[in-house]
């Protein structure tokens, strides 16, 4: 397991609270999503440090979407809420993992004498 996956997993576990609560289930969904899309682990890890992007607030977004949908929310719909909440691309528009950060062979461009790494903005 990569260091960033371990870090984001730790943050999710720390925010989940009581097992089988709504926030706990939301955290499990987020972990499953990161299993499918690990390229977003660093971004979500950083977001989880922001109280407005906490797992509790994500659960509130899920609950609001479920209420607007007659009380239920399927997995694909929950993924869409997750992507919107954390500012990720829509399903099918995912950025491939290999393009998120330059490899050692790829130099980040220099702008005005400043070294810029575009993955820092993701």
C-alpha positions as CSV (number, residue, x, y, z in Angstrom):
1,X,0.0,0.0,0.0
2,X,1.4,3.4,-0.9
3,X,2.1,6.0,1.7
4,X,-0.6,8.3,0.5
5,X,-3.2,5.6,0.5
6,X,-2.2,4.7,4.1
7,X,-2.4,8.4,5.0
8,X,-5.9,9.0,3.5
9,X,-7.1,5.7,5.0
10,X,-5.9,6.8,8.5
11,X,-7.7,10.2,8.1
12,X,-10.9,8.5,7.0
13,X,-10.7,6.0,9.9
14,X,-10.1,8.9,12.3
15,X,-13.2,10.7,11.1
16,X,-15.6,7.8,10.8
17,X,-16.7,7.7,14.3
18,X,-19.0,5.0,15.6
19,X,-19.0,1.8,13.5
20,X,-22.1,1.4,11.3
21,X,-23.1,5.0,11.7
22,X,-24.0,7.0,8.6
23,X,-20.6,8.8,8.7
24,X,-18.9,5.4,9.1
25,X,-20.7,4.0,6.0
26,X,-19.8,7.2,4.1
27,X,-16.2,6.6,5.0
28,X,-16.4,3.0,3.7
29,X,-17.8,4.3,0.5
30,X,-15.0,6.8,0.1
31,X,-12.4,4.0,0.8
32,X,-14.1,1.8,-1.9
33,X,-14.0,4.8,-4.3
34,X,-10.3,5.3,-3.7
35,X,-9.7,1.6,-4.3
36,X,-11.1,2.2,-7.8
37,X,-9.6,5.6,-8.3
38,X,-6.4,5.9,-6.3
39,X,-5.2,8.8,-8.4
40,X,-7.4,11.0,-6.2
41,X,-6.0,9.9,-2.8
42,X,-3.7,12.8,-2.4
43,X,-6.3,15.4,-3.2
44,X,-8.9,13.8,-0.9
45,X,-6.3,13.4,1.8
46,X,-5.6,17.2,1.7
47,X,-9.4,17.9,1.6
48,X,-10.0,15.9,4.7
49,X,-7.7,18.3,6.6
50,X,-10.2,21.1,5.8
51,X,-13.2,21.0,8.2
52,X,-15.6,22.0,5.4
53,X,-14.5,18.9,3.5
54,X,-14.7,16.6,6.4
55,X,-16.3,13.1,6.3
56,X,-19.2,14.5,8.4
57,X,-19.9,17.2,5.8
58,X,-19.5,14.7,3.0
59,X,-22.1,12.5,4.7
60,X,-24.5,15.5,4.9
61,X,-24.1,16.0,1.2
62,X,-24.9,12.3,0.6
63,X,-28.0,12.6,2.9
64,X,-29.2,15.7,1.1
65,X,-28.9,14.0,-2.3
66,X,-30.7,10.9,-1.0
67,X,-33.5,13.0,0.4
68,X,-33.9,14.8,-2.9
69,X,-34.0,11.3,-4.6
70,X,-36.9,10.0,-2.5
71,X,-34.7,8.8,0.4
72,X,-32.4,6.4,-1.4
73,X,-29.1,6.8,-3.3
74,X,-27.4,4.0,-5.3
75,X,-23.7,3.5,-5.7
76,X,-23.3,5.4,-9.0
77,X,-25.3,8.3,-7.6
78,X,-23.3,8.4,-4.4
79,X,-20.1,8.4,-6.5
80,X,-21.5,11.4,-8.4
81,X,-22.1,13.2,-5.2
82,X,-18.6,12.3,-4.0
83,X,-17.0,13.6,-7.2
84,X,-18.9,16.8,-7.0
85,X,-18.2,17.3,-3.2
86,X,-14.4,16.8,-3.6
87,X,-14.2,18.6,-7.0
88,X,-13.3,15.5,-9.0
89,X,-14.0,14.9,-12.7
90,X,-17.3,13.2,-13.6
91,X,-17.2,9.5,-14.2
92,X,-15.7,8.7,-17.6
93,X,-13.6,11.9,-17.5
94,X,-11.0,10.6,-15.0
95,X,-7.4,11.7,-15.3
96,X,-5.2,8.6,-15.8
97,X,-3.0,8.0,-12.8
98,X,0.2,8.2,-15.0
99,X,-0.6,11.8,-16.0
100,X,-1.1,13.3,-12.5
101,X,2.5,13.8,-11.6
102,X,5.6,14.1,-13.8
103,X,7.9,11.2,-13.7
104,X,11.6,11.6,-13.2
105,X,12.0,11.7,-17.0
106,X,9.4,14.5,-17.3
107,X,10.6,17.9,-16.0
108,X,7.9,20.3,-14.8
109,X,7.9,23.6,-16.8
110,X,9.6,26.7,-15.5
111,X,7.6,29.8,-15.5
112,X,9.3,33.1,-14.9
113,X,12.2,31.4,-13.2
114,X,9.8,29.5,-10.8
115,X,9.6,25.8,-10.9
116,X,5.9,24.9,-11.5
117,X,4.5,21.4,-11.0
118,X,0.9,21.3,-12.4
119,X,0.0,18.3,-10.2
120,X,0.2,20.6,-7.2
121,X,-3.0,22.2,-8.4
122,X,-5.0,19.0,-8.5
